[in-house]
Amino acid sequence: MLPTLARRAIEAYSDPGDLVLDPMCGIGTTLVESIHAGREAVGTELEPRWATLARANIKHAQDQGARSSAHVIEGDARQLPRLLATRAPVDLILTSPPYACEVADVSTANLVSGVGPIRRVDTTNYSADKTNLGHARGRAYIAAMAEVYEACAAVLKPGGYLVLVTKDMRSGGTLHNLSGDTITLCENLGLNYWQRIIGMLATVRDSEILMRPSFWQTLHARRMRARGERAHVVAHEDVLVFRKPNPPSA
Ligand SMILES: C[S@@+](CC[C@H](N)C(=O)[O-])C[C@H]1O[C@@H](n2cnc3c(N)ncnc32)[C@H](O)[C@@H]1O
């Protein structure tokens, strides 16, 4: 997730001193921005490799002056109530879930030579471990994410917000309706659909807006256009906000 986007979401949907959770925290962007903004933070992450980097990023933020604390717990986000134990309930949940795409680091050497895969195999879908939800597709992906969001709803305090950053991406030509699927999943859990914000992947240079779409999406769009198909590159992310209803008062 872009740090600026995380910071804006944290400031908009929580107060200083609140506890912010990222259930799939990756290298810890949400946690770092939370402690810089005076919130407490906790993250869960399946991969020890990313959890270790998240802890290093938290320490770096604290060395730079962030005063709040953040903890990373290794484990499956579908087990949040057990993993968080007495840390729950949390005030805000902010994450960018796995996208059901072939996300990976770029092998610069292969890109330059034109030989071999452009994707770095060890980083494709976040891990070589097939239980990582980065590998889940179709119905398996929907079923797994339903469990993750159910666990999120269980640890979120009533009235608290769940903010999900998703992107409708192309694979195999068509657009994957990830935002629509995510809204359906969360509404089915009884969460209120609160807000949809478009986060442009862009920067301003000399007072002009320059698009900065992802490398992979640019590649897809270029290949489609080379085949004569009419397609634009996806240059935004959907910030989907849900709210856990308060229980009806007695
Ligand atoms: C898109 S990244 C999220 C990065 C981070 N949330 C952010 O916004 O910067 C998705 C992360 O989910 C992790 N992941 C996948 N399956 C998981 C699971 N079952 N439980 C916890 N984390 C998981 C992946 O290892 C990866 O780090």
The ligand as an SDF file (V2000), in Angstrom:
LIG
                    3D

 27 29  0  0  0  0  0  0  0  0999 V2000
   -1.0400   -7.0530   -0.6100 C   0  0  0  0  0  0  0  0  0  0  0  0
    0.0250   -7.6850    0.6490 S   0  0  0  0  0  0  0  0  0  0  0  0
   -0.4440   -6.6490    1.9880 C   0  0  0  0  0  0  0  0  0  0  0  0
    0.5090   -5.6260    2.3550 C   0  0  0  0  0  0  0  0  0  0  0  0
    0.0560   -4.7220    3.4820 C   0  0  0  0  0  0  0  0  0  0  0  0
   -1.2510   -5.0660    4.0160 N   0  0  0  0  0  0  0  0  0  0  0  0
   -0.0030   -3.3010    2.9920 C   0  0  0  0  0  0  0  0  0  0  0  0
   -1.1220   -2.8560    2.7900 O   0  0  0  0  0  0  0  0  0  0  0  0
    1.0530   -2.6900    2.7830 O   0  0  0  0  0  0  0  0  0  0  0  0
   -0.7610   -9.1800    1.1470 C   0  0  0  0  0  0  0  0  0  0  0  0
   -0.0630   -9.8810    2.2910 C   0  0  0  0  0  0  0  0  0  0  0  0
   -0.9320  -10.8890    2.8010 O   0  0  0  0  0  0  0  0  0  0  0  0
   -0.1120  -11.9580    3.2770 C   0  0  0  0  0  0  0  0  0  0  0  0
   -0.9540  -13.1350    3.4630 N   0  0  0  0  0  0  0  0  0  0  0  0
   -1.4200  -14.0080    2.5490 C   0  0  0  0  0  0  0  0  0  0  0  0
   -2.1890  -14.9420    3.1000 N   0  0  0  0  0  0  0  0  0  0  0  0
   -2.2710  -14.6420    4.4310 C   0  0  0  0  0  0  0  0  0  0  0  0
   -2.9590  -15.2170    5.5400 C   0  0  0  0  0  0  0  0  0  0  0  0
   -3.7330  -16.2960    5.4000 N   0  0  0  0  0  0  0  0  0  0  0  0
   -2.8170  -14.6510    6.7610 N   0  0  0  0  0  0  0  0  0  0  0  0
   -2.0240  -13.5500    6.9250 C   0  0  0  0  0  0  0  0  0  0  0  0
   -1.3400  -12.9680    5.9150 N   0  0  0  0  0  0  0  0  0  0  0  0
   -1.4700  -13.4980    4.6820 C   0  0  0  0  0  0  0  0  0  0  0  0
    0.9410  -12.0760    2.1990 C   0  0  0  0  0  0  0  0  0  0  0  0
    2.0750  -12.8010    2.6310 O   0  0  0  0  0  0  0  0  0  0  0  0
    1.2260  -10.5950    1.9040 C   0  0  0  0  0  0  0  0  0  0  0  0
    2.2730  -10.1180    2.7050 O   0  0  0  0  0  0  0  0  0  0  0  0
  1  2  1  0
  2  3  1  0
  2 10  1  0
  3  4  1  0
  4  5  1  0
  5  6  1  0
  5  7  1  0
  7  8  2  0
  7  9  1  0
 10 11  1  0
 11 12  1  0
 11 26  1  0
 12 13  1  0
 13 14  1  0
 13 24  1  0
 14 15  1  0
 14 23  1  0
 15 16  2  0
 16 17  1  0
 17 18  1  0
 17 23  2  0
 18 19  1  0
 18 20  2  0
 20 21  1  0
 21 22  2  0
 22 23  1  0
 24 25  1  0
 24 26  1  0
 26 27  1  0
M  CHG  2   2   1   9  -1
M  END
$$$$
